[in-house]
Amino acid sequence: MDVYTRLLRPIFFALDPEEAHDAVLAMLDAGSHWPGLIRLTSGTSVPPSPRTVAGITFPNPVGLAAGMDKNAMALPAWEALGFGFAEIGTVTALPQPGNPKPRLFRYPVQKALINRFGFNNEGCEVVASRLEGLHAAGRWPGIPVGINIGKSKVTTAEDAHNDYLLSYKRFYGLGDYVVINVSSPNTPGLRDLQSTEALGKIIRTLRDWEGSSKRPLFVKVAPDLAEEDLVAVAELACVEKLAGIIATNTTLDHSSIPAGQDQSGGLSGAPVRARSLAALRTIRSHTNLPVIACGGIVDAESAKERFESGADLLQIYTSFIYQGPGLLRDLSKATS
């Protein structure tokens, strides 16, 4: 029996979406001290399918996308559930509460979510200290960990590069890779940083501080970028020798949501599948850098189409909320 979809999901879906999200993280945080118990109760057994991307070895190519575990509260649990890697964040240099509630909305018919969280997180200092504590306690997971960083809301666009640098410095050496998030639709002006001028300034600021020892650095892009803008980002990533690109974040195209039910924010889940796939194909046609596909990956078929279109790894979030750990078994069928 699928414990999640038959027993746990009805309970969680009876709660307010954000309350359910917090309850799941609290449960996984507590359970992460006993990973064997998580494996037993989840019933998930994902066969190994190792691959090396950007110099990092992933035990399987299906990872947890940023947004689920913003503050690294349950990091050891994701490995126990069967993920091949996990990405925390988005974390900003300064702690911030995010946008007013309610800010997370379910659409079961569309198998989608809309969120307008606005980078609610405890800030890089608190989250980095938590990561250091996991290392010190010997509880660091055996899967790669990504750290997704964004711009603090109070920071101006002109000073964004320095804001990203504060987070980059604090997290340096704590994870396996870092992601520059310039594509969330819920921080005013953030997506403007996807321009090659603004994004290039951020990347060069981080690299100039870093010196010759280059850590794997990715950039996450929006599915709503015009084709020429996706090409420009791909070309910039090559010039700046990034580790790769994550395609994609949430979309502002809400055409799949009935007008009377729509909310402002980023739409994720099944409706973003076509847009995210198109962005992946555009990026792949203009770069040989690794690409992590994210958005609308809901089953083995949608996973397979990403690999066939040139993805090196996959990330899920919304589909995991709807389907639970059993989805990892299904996606593993597309990785062989």
Short mmCIF file of the C-alpha atoms (twelve columns), coordinates in Angstrom:
data_MODEL
# 
_entry.id   MODEL 
# 
loop_
_atom_site.group_PDB 
_atom_site.id 
_atom_site.type_symbol 
_atom_site.label_atom_id 
_atom_site.label_alt_id 
_atom_site.label_comp_id 
_atom_site.label_asym_id 
_atom_site.label_seq_id 
_atom_site.Cartn_x 
_atom_site.Cartn_y 
_atom_site.Cartn_z 
_atom_site.pdbx_PDB_model_num 
ATOM 1   C CA . MET A 1   0.000   0.000  0.000   1 
ATOM 2   C CA . ASP A 2   1.196   3.520  -0.809  1 
ATOM 3   C CA . VAL A 3   1.203   5.000  2.688   1 
ATOM 4   C CA . TYR A 4   1.559   8.551  1.428   1 
ATOM 5   C CA . THR A 5   -1.232  8.798  -1.139  1 
ATOM 6   C CA . ARG A 6   -3.737  6.668  0.773   1 
ATOM 7   C CA . LEU A 7   -3.112  7.744  4.349   1 
ATOM 8   C CA . LEU A 8   -0.882  10.801 4.722   1 
ATOM 9   C CA . ARG A 9   -1.890  12.969 1.764   1 
ATOM 10  C CA . PRO A 10  -5.591  13.159 2.737   1 
ATOM 11  C CA . ILE A 11  -4.520  14.381 6.170   1 
ATOM 12  C CA . PHE A 12  -2.089  16.939 4.797   1 
ATOM 13  C CA . PHE A 13  -4.530  18.142 2.138   1 
ATOM 14  C CA . ALA A 14  -7.131  18.771 4.819   1 
ATOM 15  C CA . LEU A 15  -4.795  21.412 6.227   1 
ATOM 16  C CA . ASP A 16  -3.960  24.833 4.883   1 
ATOM 17  C CA . PRO A 17  -1.238  24.271 2.237   1 
ATOM 18  C CA . GLU A 18  1.498   26.138 4.099   1 
ATOM 19  C CA . GLU A 19  0.539   24.526 7.417   1 
ATOM 20  C CA . ALA A 20  0.802   21.132 5.720   1 
ATOM 21  C CA . HIS A 21  4.187   22.076 4.273   1 
ATOM 22  C CA . ASP A 22  5.475   23.053 7.704   1 
ATOM 23  C CA . ALA A 23  4.049   19.876 9.274   1 
ATOM 24  C CA . VAL A 24  5.796   17.657 6.719   1 
ATOM 25  C CA . LEU A 25  9.116   19.410 7.303   1 
ATOM 26  C CA . ALA A 26  8.711   19.053 11.065  1 
ATOM 27  C CA . MET A 27  8.028   15.326 10.684  1 
ATOM 28  C CA . LEU A 28  10.993  14.842 8.379   1 
ATOM 29  C CA . ASP A 29  13.213  16.926 10.656  1 
ATOM 30  C CA . ALA A 30  12.350  14.639 13.571  1 
ATOM 31  C CA . GLY A 31  12.642  11.506 11.432  1 
ATOM 32  C CA . SER A 32  15.988  12.531 9.963   1 
ATOM 33  C CA . HIS A 33  17.654  11.344 13.169  1 
ATOM 34  C CA . TRP A 34  16.501  7.817  12.229  1 
ATOM 35  C CA . PRO A 35  16.882  7.597  8.423   1 
ATOM 36  C CA . GLY A 36  16.302  3.841  8.497   1 
ATOM 37  C CA . LEU A 37  12.820  4.472  9.872   1 
ATOM 38  C CA . ILE A 38  12.079  6.894  7.026   1 
ATOM 39  C CA . ARG A 39  13.180  4.292  4.474   1 
ATOM 40  C CA . LEU A 40  11.007  1.650  6.112   1 
ATOM 41  C CA . THR A 41  7.854   3.739  6.427   1 
ATOM 42  C CA . SER A 42  8.138   5.377  2.995   1 
ATOM 43  C CA . GLY A 43  8.567   2.009  1.289   1 
ATOM 44  C CA . THR A 44  10.761  3.670  -1.314  1 
ATOM 45  C CA . SER A 45  13.515  1.680  -2.966  1 
ATOM 46  C CA . VAL A 46  15.213  3.586  -5.748  1 
ATOM 47  C CA . PRO A 47  17.804  1.522  -7.644  1 
ATOM 48  C CA . PRO A 48  21.210  3.173  -8.001  1 
ATOM 49  C CA . SER A 49  21.854  4.867  -11.313 1 
ATOM 50  C CA . PRO A 50  25.014  6.889  -10.676 1 
ATOM 51  C CA . ARG A 51  26.206  9.583  -12.989 1 
ATOM 52  C CA . THR A 52  28.797  12.327 -12.771 1 
ATOM 53  C CA . VAL A 53  27.714  15.847 -13.682 1 
ATOM 54  C CA . ALA A 54  29.842  18.978 -13.256 1 
ATOM 55  C CA . GLY A 55  32.441  16.853 -11.488 1 
ATOM 56  C CA . ILE A 56  29.907  15.712 -8.855  1 
ATOM 57  C CA . THR A 57  28.808  12.089 -8.524  1 
ATOM 58  C CA . PHE A 58  25.050  11.646 -8.076  1 
ATOM 59  C CA . PRO A 59  23.822  8.209  -6.885  1 
ATOM 60  C CA . ASN A 60  20.703  8.713  -8.999  1 
ATOM 61  C CA . PRO A 61  19.662  11.629 -11.200 1 
ATOM 62  C CA . VAL A 62  16.419  12.648 -9.449  1 
ATOM 63  C CA . GLY A 63  16.807  15.494 -6.973  1 
ATOM 64  C CA . LEU A 64  14.682  17.647 -4.730  1 
ATOM 65  C CA . ALA A 65  14.203  21.140 -6.122  1 
ATOM 66  C CA . ALA A 66  14.724  24.273 -4.080  1 
ATOM 67  C CA . GLY A 67  11.663  25.611 -2.296  1 
ATOM 68  C CA . MET A 68  10.691  22.539 -0.318  1 
ATOM 69  C CA . ASP A 69  13.390  22.759 2.353   1 
ATOM 70  C CA . LYS A 70  14.308  26.435 2.326   1 
ATOM 71  C CA . ASN A 71  16.139  26.446 5.650   1 
ATOM 72  C CA . ALA A 72  17.772  22.987 5.490   1 
ATOM 73  C CA . MET A 73  15.546  21.725 8.288   1 
ATOM 74  C CA . ALA A 74  15.320  18.112 7.113   1 
ATOM 75  C CA . LEU A 75  18.391  17.635 4.947   1 
ATOM 76  C CA . PRO A 76  19.288  14.052 5.985   1 
ATOM 77  C CA . ALA A 77  15.715  12.901 5.320   1 
ATOM 78  C CA . TRP A 78  15.820  13.497 1.578   1 
ATOM 79  C CA . GLU A 79  18.483  10.852 1.049   1 
ATOM 80  C CA . ALA A 80  16.453  8.390  3.126   1 
ATOM 81  C CA . LEU A 81  13.428  9.022  0.891   1 
ATOM 82  C CA . GLY A 82  15.456  8.065  -2.186  1 
ATOM 83  C CA . PHE A 83  16.508  11.376 -3.706  1 
ATOM 84  C CA . GLY A 84  19.816  11.415 -5.561  1 
ATOM 85  C CA . PHE A 85  20.526  14.987 -4.450  1 
ATOM 86  C CA . ALA A 86  18.788  17.813 -2.613  1 
ATOM 87  C CA . GLU A 87  18.812  21.564 -3.100  1 
ATOM 88  C CA . ILE A 88  18.044  23.827 -0.157  1 
ATOM 89  C CA . GLY A 89  16.832  27.423 -0.311  1 
ATOM 90  C CA . THR A 90  16.227  29.834 -1.721  1 
ATOM 91  C CA . VAL A 91  18.305  31.518 1.004   1 
ATOM 92  C CA . THR A 92  18.990  35.256 1.059   1 
ATOM 93  C CA . ALA A 93  21.796  37.179 2.716   1 
ATOM 94  C CA . LEU A 94  19.338  38.743 5.171   1 
ATOM 95  C CA . PRO A 95  16.549  36.897 7.000   1 
ATOM 96  C CA . GLN A 96  13.105  37.857 5.737   1 
ATOM 97  C CA . PRO A 97  9.514   36.811 6.440   1 
ATOM 98  C CA . GLY A 98  8.383   36.723 2.835   1 
ATOM 99  C CA . ASN A 99  5.032   37.870 1.530   1 
ATOM 100 C CA . PRO A 100 1.807   38.009 3.579   1 
ATOM 101 C CA . LYS A 101 -0.207  34.798 4.011   1 
ATOM 102 C CA . PRO A 102 -1.964  33.029 2.406   1 
ATOM 103 C CA . ARG A 103 0.767   32.509 -0.170  1 
ATOM 104 C CA . LEU A 104 0.528   28.853 -1.215  1 
ATOM 105 C CA . PHE A 105 -2.423  27.414 -3.152  1 
ATOM 106 C CA . ARG A 106 -3.232  23.887 -4.362  1 
ATOM 107 C CA . TYR A 107 -4.927  22.985 -7.645  1 
ATOM 108 C CA . PRO A 108 -5.493  19.209 -7.498  1 
ATOM 109 C CA . VAL A 109 -7.362  19.018 -10.815 1 
ATOM 110 C CA . GLN A 110 -4.409  20.607 -12.600 1 
ATOM 111 C CA . LYS A 111 -1.857  18.862 -10.318 1 
ATOM 112 C CA . ALA A 112 -0.362  22.271 -9.707  1 
ATOM 113 C CA . LEU A 113 0.584   24.812 -7.067  1 
ATOM 114 C CA . ILE A 114 0.778   28.579 -7.065  1 
ATOM 115 C CA . ASN A 115 3.124   30.162 -4.565  1 
ATOM 116 C CA . ARG A 116 4.050   33.718 -3.752  1 
ATOM 117 C CA . PHE A 117 6.283   33.011 -0.759  1 
ATOM 118 C CA . GLY A 118 8.763   35.770 -1.592  1 
ATOM 119 C CA . PHE A 119 11.932  34.036 -0.386  1 
ATOM 120 C CA . ASN A 120 10.819  33.563 3.220   1 
ATOM 121 C CA . ASN A 121 13.900  32.184 4.982   1 
ATOM 122 C CA . GLU A 122 16.091  32.527 8.060   1 
ATOM 123 C CA . GLY A 123 18.994  34.143 6.218   1 
ATOM 124 C CA . CYS A 124 22.394  32.817 5.218   1 
ATOM 125 C CA . GLU A 125 23.974  33.065 8.670   1 
ATOM 126 C CA . VAL A 126 21.391  30.867 10.409  1 
ATOM 127 C CA . VAL A 127 21.138  28.347 7.567   1 
ATOM 128 C CA . ALA A 128 24.915  28.083 7.155   1 
ATOM 129 C CA . SER A 129 25.277  27.478 10.899  1 
ATOM 130 C CA . ARG A 130 22.717  24.684 10.619  1 
ATOM 131 C CA . LEU A 131 24.701  23.082 7.817   1 
ATOM 132 C CA . GLU A 132 27.891  23.353 9.858   1 
ATOM 133 C CA . GLY A 133 26.091  21.649 12.726  1 
ATOM 134 C CA . LEU A 134 25.142  18.711 10.498  1 
ATOM 135 C CA . HIS A 135 28.762  18.339 9.432   1 
ATOM 136 C CA . ALA A 136 29.995  18.512 13.028  1 
ATOM 137 C CA . ALA A 137 27.433  15.946 14.203  1 
ATOM 138 C CA . GLY A 138 28.304  13.472 11.444  1 
ATOM 139 C CA . ARG A 139 24.787  13.741 10.027  1 
ATOM 140 C CA . TRP A 140 25.672  15.158 6.618   1 
ATOM 141 C CA . PRO A 141 23.796  13.197 3.929   1 
ATOM 142 C CA . GLY A 142 25.563  10.898 1.499   1 
ATOM 143 C CA . ILE A 143 24.024  12.650 -1.498  1 
ATOM 144 C CA . PRO A 144 25.132  15.916 -3.124  1 
ATOM 145 C CA . VAL A 145 23.664  19.074 -1.614  1 
ATOM 146 C CA . GLY A 146 22.966  22.230 -3.585  1 
ATOM 147 C CA . ILE A 147 22.504  25.681 -2.067  1 
ATOM 148 C CA . ASN A 148 20.150  28.038 -3.882  1 
ATOM 149 C CA . ILE A 149 20.777  31.735 -3.152  1 
ATOM 150 C CA . GLY A 150 18.649  34.775 -4.003  1 
ATOM 151 C CA . LYS A 151 18.567  38.541 -3.566  1 
ATOM 152 C CA . SER A 152 17.328  40.009 -0.296  1 
ATOM 153 C CA . LYS A 153 14.129  41.986 -0.933  1 
ATOM 154 C CA . VAL A 154 15.480  45.205 0.643   1 
ATOM 155 C CA . THR A 155 18.588  45.162 -1.557  1 
ATOM 156 C CA . THR A 156 18.424  47.296 -4.676  1 
ATOM 157 C CA . ALA A 157 18.987  45.781 -8.092  1 
ATOM 158 C CA . GLU A 158 22.110  47.942 -8.435  1 
ATOM 159 C CA . ASP A 159 23.632  46.295 -5.350  1 
ATOM 160 C CA . ALA A 160 22.381  42.761 -6.067  1 
ATOM 161 C CA . HIS A 161 25.861  41.451 -6.901  1 
ATOM 162 C CA . ASN A 162 27.129  42.325 -3.433  1 
ATOM 163 C CA . ASP A 163 24.060  40.783 -1.802  1 
ATOM 164 C CA . TYR A 164 24.637  37.478 -3.614  1 
ATOM 165 C CA . LEU A 165 28.312  37.668 -2.631  1 
ATOM 166 C CA . LEU A 166 27.426  37.822 1.077   1 
ATOM 167 C CA . SER A 167 25.524  34.531 0.792   1 
ATOM 168 C CA . TYR A 168 28.147  32.957 -1.447  1 
ATOM 169 C CA . LYS A 169 30.899  33.728 1.043   1 
ATOM 170 C CA . ARG A 170 28.940  32.357 3.991   1 
ATOM 171 C CA . PHE A 171 28.048  29.107 2.238   1 
ATOM 172 C CA . TYR A 172 31.410  28.606 0.609   1 
ATOM 173 C CA . GLY A 173 32.565  25.011 0.935   1 
ATOM 174 C CA . LEU A 174 29.429  23.842 2.755   1 
ATOM 175 C CA . GLY A 175 27.574  22.307 -0.188  1 
ATOM 176 C CA . ASP A 176 28.456  20.581 -3.442  1 
ATOM 177 C CA . TYR A 177 27.162  23.323 -5.726  1 
ATOM 178 C CA . VAL A 178 25.539  26.765 -5.543  1 
ATOM 179 C CA . VAL A 179 22.650  28.088 -7.631  1 
ATOM 180 C CA . ILE A 180 22.118  31.751 -8.500  1 
ATOM 181 C CA . ASN A 181 18.342  32.211 -8.449  1 
ATOM 182 C CA . VAL A 182 17.349  35.197 -10.582 1 
ATOM 183 C CA . SER A 183 14.090  33.716 -11.807 1 
ATOM 184 C CA . SER A 184 11.548  33.672 -8.983  1 
ATOM 185 C CA . PRO A 185 8.533   35.828 -9.885  1 
ATOM 186 C CA . ASN A 186 7.776   36.699 -6.262  1 
ATOM 187 C CA . THR A 187 10.529  39.227 -5.472  1 
ATOM 188 C CA . PRO A 188 9.962   42.535 -7.303  1 
ATOM 189 C CA . GLY A 189 12.555  43.117 -10.010 1 
ATOM 190 C CA . LEU A 190 14.357  39.811 -9.481  1 
ATOM 191 C CA . ARG A 191 13.717  38.481 -12.971 1 
ATOM 192 C CA . ASP A 192 15.319  41.608 -14.419 1 
ATOM 193 C CA . LEU A 193 18.600  40.167 -13.119 1 
ATOM 194 C CA . GLN A 194 18.387  37.516 -15.859 1 
ATOM 195 C CA . SER A 195 19.679  40.089 -18.330 1 
ATOM 196 C CA . THR A 196 23.192  39.249 -19.441 1 
ATOM 197 C CA . GLU A 197 24.533  42.516 -18.046 1 
ATOM 198 C CA . ALA A 198 23.065  42.069 -14.548 1 
ATOM 199 C CA . LEU A 199 23.646  38.321 -14.358 1 
ATOM 200 C CA . GLY A 200 27.177  38.653 -15.687 1 
ATOM 201 C CA . LYS A 201 27.958  41.205 -12.981 1 
ATOM 202 C CA . ILE A 202 26.727  38.824 -10.274 1 
ATOM 203 C CA . ILE A 203 28.724  35.896 -11.642 1 
ATOM 204 C CA . ARG A 204 31.927  37.914 -12.040 1 
ATOM 205 C CA . THR A 205 31.576  39.342 -8.528  1 
ATOM 206 C CA . LEU A 206 31.411  35.841 -7.064  1 
ATOM 207 C CA . ARG A 207 34.249  34.551 -9.224  1 
ATOM 208 C CA . ASP A 208 36.499  37.538 -8.567  1 
ATOM 209 C CA . TRP A 209 36.172  36.992 -4.822  1 
ATOM 210 C CA . GLU A 210 36.681  33.270 -5.232  1 
ATOM 211 C CA . GLY A 211 39.901  33.476 -7.172  1 
ATOM 212 C CA . SER A 212 41.315  30.439 -8.927  1 
ATOM 213 C CA . SER A 213 39.421  27.800 -6.897  1 
ATOM 214 C CA . LYS A 214 36.115  27.630 -8.770  1 
ATOM 215 C CA . ARG A 215 33.173  25.892 -7.086  1 
ATOM 216 C CA . PRO A 216 30.354  24.444 -9.225  1 
ATOM 217 C CA . LEU A 217 27.993  27.352 -9.907  1 
ATOM 218 C CA . PHE A 218 24.628  27.063 -11.666 1 
ATOM 219 C CA . VAL A 219 22.043  29.633 -12.696 1 
ATOM 220 C CA . LYS A 220 18.282  28.984 -12.556 1 
ATOM 221 C CA . VAL A 221 16.160  30.526 -15.308 1 
ATOM 222 C CA . ALA A 222 12.465  31.228 -15.807 1 
ATOM 223 C CA . PRO A 223 10.353  29.315 -18.338 1 
ATOM 224 C CA . ASP A 224 8.858   32.627 -19.471 1 
ATOM 225 C CA . LEU A 225 12.035  34.030 -21.004 1 
ATOM 226 C CA . ALA A 226 11.904  34.672 -24.720 1 
ATOM 227 C CA . GLU A 227 13.937  32.263 -26.820 1 
ATOM 228 C CA . GLU A 228 16.595  34.856 -27.589 1 
ATOM 229 C CA . ASP A 229 16.992  35.588 -23.873 1 
ATOM 230 C CA . LEU A 230 17.392  31.897 -23.049 1 
ATOM 231 C CA . VAL A 231 20.055  31.691 -25.742 1 
ATOM 232 C CA . ALA A 232 21.806  34.743 -24.285 1 
ATOM 233 C CA . VAL A 233 21.864  33.183 -20.794 1 
ATOM 234 C CA . ALA A 234 23.174  29.899 -22.215 1 
ATOM 235 C CA . GLU A 235 25.949  31.700 -24.061 1 
ATOM 236 C CA . LEU A 236 26.814  33.752 -20.965 1 
ATOM 237 C CA . ALA A 237 27.005  30.567 -18.891 1 
ATOM 238 C CA . CYS A 238 29.528  29.186 -21.376 1 
ATOM 239 C CA . VAL A 239 31.617  32.360 -21.406 1 
ATOM 240 C CA . GLU A 240 31.670  32.534 -17.605 1 
ATOM 241 C CA . LYS A 241 32.391  28.791 -17.348 1 
ATOM 242 C CA . LEU A 242 29.447  27.990 -15.111 1 
ATOM 243 C CA . ALA A 243 28.819  24.396 -14.039 1 
ATOM 244 C CA . GLY A 244 25.427  24.432 -15.721 1 
ATOM 245 C CA . ILE A 245 21.863  25.740 -15.913 1 
ATOM 246 C CA . ILE A 246 18.647  24.761 -14.121 1 
ATOM 247 C CA . ALA A 247 15.639  24.886 -16.438 1 
ATOM 248 C CA . THR A 248 13.260  26.035 -15.061 1 
ATOM 249 C CA . ASN A 249 11.602  27.963 -12.252 1 
ATOM 250 C CA . THR A 250 7.839   28.584 -11.943 1 
ATOM 251 C CA . THR A 251 5.782   30.305 -14.630 1 
ATOM 252 C CA . LEU A 252 3.555   33.369 -14.724 1 
ATOM 253 C CA . ASP A 253 1.405   31.734 -17.410 1 
ATOM 254 C CA . HIS A 254 -1.778  30.844 -15.504 1 
ATOM 255 C CA . SER A 255 -3.891  29.972 -18.547 1 
ATOM 256 C CA . SER A 256 -4.490  26.462 -17.159 1 
ATOM 257 C CA . ILE A 257 -6.128  27.826 -13.981 1 
ATOM 258 C CA . PRO A 258 -9.820  28.838 -14.047 1 
ATOM 259 C CA . ALA A 259 -10.091 32.607 -13.727 1 
ATOM 260 C CA . GLY A 260 -12.226 32.453 -10.598 1 
ATOM 261 C CA . GLN A 261 -9.615  30.322 -8.832  1 
ATOM 262 C CA . ASP A 262 -6.464  32.103 -9.956  1 
ATOM 263 C CA . GLN A 263 -3.973  33.677 -7.564  1 
ATOM 264 C CA . SER A 264 -0.897  35.802 -8.160  1 
ATOM 265 C CA . GLY A 265 2.433   34.029 -7.946  1 
ATOM 266 C CA . GLY A 266 4.492   31.369 -9.682  1 
ATOM 267 C CA . LEU A 267 2.687   28.328 -11.088 1 
ATOM 268 C CA . SER A 268 4.388   24.935 -10.790 1 
ATOM 269 C CA . GLY A 269 3.454   21.343 -11.502 1 
ATOM 270 C CA . ALA A 270 1.980   19.635 -14.543 1 
ATOM 271 C CA . PRO A 271 0.911   22.841 -16.391 1 
ATOM 272 C CA . VAL A 272 4.509   24.048 -16.704 1 
ATOM 273 C CA . ARG A 273 5.622   20.853 -18.454 1 
ATOM 274 C CA . ALA A 274 5.519   22.160 -22.034 1 
ATOM 275 C CA . ARG A 275 7.129   25.513 -21.255 1 
ATOM 276 C CA . SER A 276 9.903   23.972 -19.205 1 
ATOM 277 C CA . LEU A 277 10.591  21.349 -21.862 1 
ATOM 278 C CA . ALA A 278 10.764  23.994 -24.591 1 
ATOM 279 C CA . ALA A 279 13.217  26.029 -22.508 1 
ATOM 280 C CA . LEU A 280 15.362  22.937 -21.964 1 
ATOM 281 C CA . ARG A 281 15.497  22.238 -25.683 1 
ATOM 282 C CA . THR A 282 16.429  25.820 -26.497 1 
ATOM 283 C CA . ILE A 283 19.209  25.855 -23.912 1 
ATOM 284 C CA . ARG A 284 20.527  22.455 -24.974 1 
ATOM 285 C CA . SER A 285 20.721  23.543 -28.589 1 
ATOM 286 C CA . HIS A 286 23.059  26.380 -27.618 1 
ATOM 287 C CA . THR A 287 25.323  24.853 -24.978 1 
ATOM 288 C CA . ASN A 288 27.008  21.627 -23.981 1 
ATOM 289 C CA . LEU A 289 26.994  22.616 -20.313 1 
ATOM 290 C CA . PRO A 290 25.049  20.355 -17.934 1 
ATOM 291 C CA . VAL A 291 21.352  21.142 -17.622 1 
ATOM 292 C CA . ILE A 292 19.154  20.171 -14.679 1 
ATOM 293 C CA . ALA A 293 15.539  19.891 -15.806 1 
ATOM 294 C CA . CYS A 294 12.860  21.086 -13.406 1 
ATOM 295 C CA . GLY A 295 9.158   21.783 -13.892 1 
ATOM 296 C CA . GLY A 296 6.263   19.528 -14.869 1 
ATOM 297 C CA . ILE A 297 8.093   16.245 -14.309 1 
ATOM 298 C CA . VAL A 298 5.207   14.101 -13.101 1 
ATOM 299 C CA . ASP A 299 5.859   10.544 -14.322 1 
ATOM 300 C CA . ALA A 300 8.303   8.291  -16.135 1 
ATOM 301 C CA . GLU A 301 7.183   9.617  -19.522 1 
ATOM 302 C CA . SER A 302 7.844   13.269 -18.662 1 
ATOM 303 C CA . ALA A 303 11.166  12.286 -17.084 1 
ATOM 304 C CA . LYS A 304 12.178  10.335 -20.181 1 
ATOM 305 C CA . GLU A 305 11.352  13.260 -22.479 1 
ATOM 306 C CA . ARG A 306 13.700  15.474 -20.474 1 
ATOM 307 C CA . PHE A 307 16.570  13.029 -20.783 1 
ATOM 308 C CA . GLU A 308 15.878  12.593 -24.483 1 
ATOM 309 C CA . SER A 309 15.945  16.396 -24.834 1 
ATOM 310 C CA . GLY A 310 19.371  16.628 -23.249 1 
ATOM 311 C CA . ALA A 311 18.828  16.947 -19.503 1 
ATOM 312 C CA . ASP A 312 21.601  15.569 -17.319 1 
ATOM 313 C CA . LEU A 313 19.619  15.526 -14.057 1 
ATOM 314 C CA . LEU A 314 16.028  16.080 -12.894 1 
ATOM 315 C CA . GLN A 315 14.460  17.971 -10.003 1 
ATOM 316 C CA . ILE A 316 10.952  17.655 -8.596  1 
ATOM 317 C CA . TYR A 317 8.883   19.500 -6.010  1 
ATOM 318 C CA . THR A 318 5.157   19.916 -6.807  1 
ATOM 319 C CA . SER A 319 4.729   16.410 -8.170  1 
ATOM 320 C CA . PHE A 320 6.334   15.071 -4.996  1 
ATOM 321 C CA . ILE A 321 3.712   16.873 -2.923  1 
ATOM 322 C CA . TYR A 322 0.944   15.208 -4.920  1 
ATOM 323 C CA . GLN A 323 2.452   11.741 -5.315  1 
ATOM 324 C CA . GLY A 324 4.921   11.311 -2.472  1 
ATOM 325 C CA . PRO A 325 7.954   8.991  -2.377  1 
ATOM 326 C CA . GLY A 326 6.356   6.508  -4.777  1 
ATOM 327 C CA . LEU A 327 7.036   8.980  -7.571  1 
ATOM 328 C CA . LEU A 328 10.766  8.394  -7.141  1 
ATOM 329 C CA . ARG A 329 10.284  4.729  -8.011  1 
ATOM 330 C CA . ASP A 330 8.342   5.700  -11.127 1 
ATOM 331 C CA . LEU A 331 10.946  8.197  -12.259 1 
ATOM 332 C CA . SER A 332 13.730  5.674  -11.729 1 
ATOM 333 C CA . LYS A 333 12.282  3.728  -14.671 1 
ATOM 334 C CA . ALA A 334 13.353  6.553  -16.960 1 
ATOM 335 C CA . THR A 335 16.912  6.688  -15.677 1 
ATOM 336 C CA . SER A 336 18.143  3.300  -16.833 1 
# 
